[in-house]
Amino acid sequence: MTVEGLAEHFGVTLQTIRRDLTDLAEAGRLERVHGGAVLRSGTANIGYEERRSLKSEAKRAIARACAAEIPNNISLFLNIGTSTEAVAVELMHHENLMVVTNNMNVANILAGNAKCDVILTGGQLRRADGGLIGNLATETIKQFKFDLAVIGCSALDREGDLLDFDIQEVSVSQAILRQSRKTFLVADQSKLTRSAPARIASLADIHTFFTDQPLPPELASACQSWGTKVVVPS
C-alpha cells in the first residue's frame, strides 16, 4: 500500500501514516519500501494498482536502462508485471521489433508503436492485472525462439532465486526462459524484502539484471560468479 492511499482512506495526514508504518515495521508486521509498505511474506500478491504506484520512479529508471540495451530488429518477449510494462513504454521509438507478450497491458502500450509487431500468446485472462496464463500461453511460447526476453518477478531471495505467487505464471515464465537466447530481469530492490512460494529460476539463468540499488554483497558476489551482469542506473 502507498502512504498517499492509506492517508486518503483513513482521512489522516501523510506524517501519521508514515509513523504508523514505521511502528508496524519495527514490530515485524510489514516491510517499509519507498512511498509505502508491503507485507513481509505471504502466498498472495499485493494488488495491481498498488504495485504500479510502488517504486514508480525506480521502475522508470530501470526501464530506461533496460530499453537502452534492447536493439532494433529483434524478436522480444515481455511478460507480466508493472516493471515490464514500464519497459514497453520506453520501447515506443524502437523499430522493427516483433514483440510477443502474455501481458495485455504491454500489448495495448505497444499498439501505439506502428513500427512494432505485437503478438499475444492467448491463454486464461487474469483480470487483476491483464496477464494471460495457463497451458495455451505456454504452448504458444514453445512455437518461438526469442532473441531476447525481458521478465519480472514478484520476489527475489538472498540466494538469488526468482519467486512468484501464481504456479501457472511460473510455468509460463519458465517456458519463456527456455525459448530465449538471452534474458533480462527488471526488478527493483523492494523485491528483496518480499517472499513468494513458487520458484521460477535463479539469477544464474539471467544474462543481465536491471535494478535500482546495489545488491547486498553476498548476492552481488554470487552474480559475479554466475556471470550475471548487474546494471544500476546512475
N, C-alpha and C positions, 0 to 999 in steps of 0.2 A: 504494500500500500504506500501511496505517496503522502508526504506531510500535508500538502495542499488538500488532497482529497479527504484526509481524516479531519482536518480543521474545518472544512466545509460541512462534512457530515455531522460533526458534533457541535458546530457553532462556537468554536473556541479559537484562540489565536494560534498562529504557527509556533510561537515560542512554547506554548503549553504542550502542544503535540510533541515537539522536539524533546522536551523534558521527560514526558511520559514514555516516549520510545526509548530514551536513554536508560530510564529506570527499568523498563522491561528487558532491555538488552543485558543490563548488569545482572538481572535476575535469571538470565539464561532462557528467557521465553521467546526471543526473536533475535535476528541479526540486523544491525543498522547498516544501511547502504546509503550512498549519496542520494539525498532527496526523499528518503523514506525508509522502509524496513521490509524484510522478508522473513518467513518462517525459517527456523533453523534446519528443519528436515521435514520429511513427510512423504506421502505416497501420491499426492495430487499437486499439480502445478498451480501457481497463482494465476489470476485472471489475465486475459489477453490485454485489455486496456491498461491494467496496472503494469504489465511487462513493457508495453510500448512507452510508458512515461518514465520508467525507472532507467537511470543512466542514459538518458536520451542523447546528451551531448557526447558522451563517451562512445556511444554506438555510431554516431555520425562520423566521429574522428576515425574510428576503426574501419567503417565502411569506406571512407575516402582512401585510406591507406590500402585497403584490400583492392578496391576498384583500380587503383593506380598500377597494380600488379597483374591485372587481367588484360591481356592483349585483345585486339580486334581479331576477327576472322577465326573464331574457335567455336567448338561446342561446349556448352556450360550447363551445369546443373545447379540450381538454387533450391534448398529445401525449406522446411517450415521454420518460422521463427521471426521475431522482430528485428534481429540483427541482420539476417539475410534480406529482409525487406529493405533495410537501410542501404545495403549493398546495391539492390536493384535500383534505388533512387539515383545512386551515383553512376549507374550504367546508362543513363539516358542519352549520352552523347557517344557511346560506343557504336561501332559499325560492324555489320556482317557477323553478328552473334546468332547462334542457334541456341536458345535457352530452353531447357526442359525443366519443368518445376512441378512439384506437388503442393504448391502454395498459391492459392487463388489470388491472394493479395499481391504477390510478386507478378503474376500474370497481368493483373489489372494495371500495375505500375508500368510495366514494360510494354503494354499495349500502346503507350504514348510514344514509343521509340519506333518510328517507321522503318528503321534500318536493322531491326532486331526481329528474328522469327521466334515465336513463342509456342511451345508445345506443352499442354497439360497432360499429366500422366493418367488422369482418371482415378477412380477409387472412391472409397466411402468418405463423404464430406464430414469433417469435424467442424460443426458450426461455430464453436467457440473461437476458432482462430483462422478459419478458411483453409485448413490443411486437408489434403487428400491422403488417406491411409488405406492399409489393407492389401490383400493379395493382388488386386488389379493394379494398384500403384507399383508394387514390387515387380510384377510380371512385365509391365511397360518399361521399367528401368532396365530390365535384363535385355531389352532389344537394342540398347545403345552401348557405345563405348565413348565416354566423355573425355574431352581434352582436360577439363578441369571441373571440379565440384567445389562449391562453397557451402559449408554446412554450419549449423549452430548446435548448441546442446543446452539442456536445462540446468545441468550442474557439472562440475569438474572437481574431482577429489585430489588430494595431495599426492596420490600415487600416479596421477596423470590419466585416470580413466574418465572418459566422456560418459555422462549419465543422462537418462531421460525417465519420464514418468509413464509413457504410453508404450506398451510392448509392441503394438502394431507399428508405431512410428519408429521404434528401434529397428525392427526388421527392414523397414524401408531405408533407413539411414545406412544400415549395413550393406544393403544392395547397392546403394549409391557409391560407397567406398570401393566395393568390388569392381564396379563398372567405370571407375575414373582413373585416368593416368596420373593425375595429381589432385590433391585435396587441400583446400584451405579451411581452417576453422576460424570463425569470428565469434568471440565471446569476451565480455567484459569481466572484470575481476570479482564482481558480485557472485558469479557462478561458483567461485571457490568458497563462498560462505554458505552454500546450499548443498543439499543432498537429494538424491533421487534413487529409486530402487533398481532400475534396469541399466545394464552396461551396454553402450554402443560399441566402443573401441578404445584404444589407447592413443595418447598423443604421439606415441611411436609410429602410428599409422598415418600421421598427418605431416604434410610437407611443410606448411607454414601456418603458424598460429598468430593471428592478429588480435591483440588485446590492448587494454588502456593503461596498464601499470606493469612495472617489472614483476616477474614471478617470484615466489618465495625461493630462496637459494637452492634448496634441495630439488625442487621441481625444475628450476632453470638448469641445474646441472644434469638432471635426467634428460631434458630436452636436447641438451648439447650432445650427450652420449648417444641419443637416438638419431641424431641428425635432423631434428625438428627445428626449423628456423622460427624464432620468436620476434615479431615486429611490434614495437610500441610506438605509436605516432608521437612525434615531438610537439 
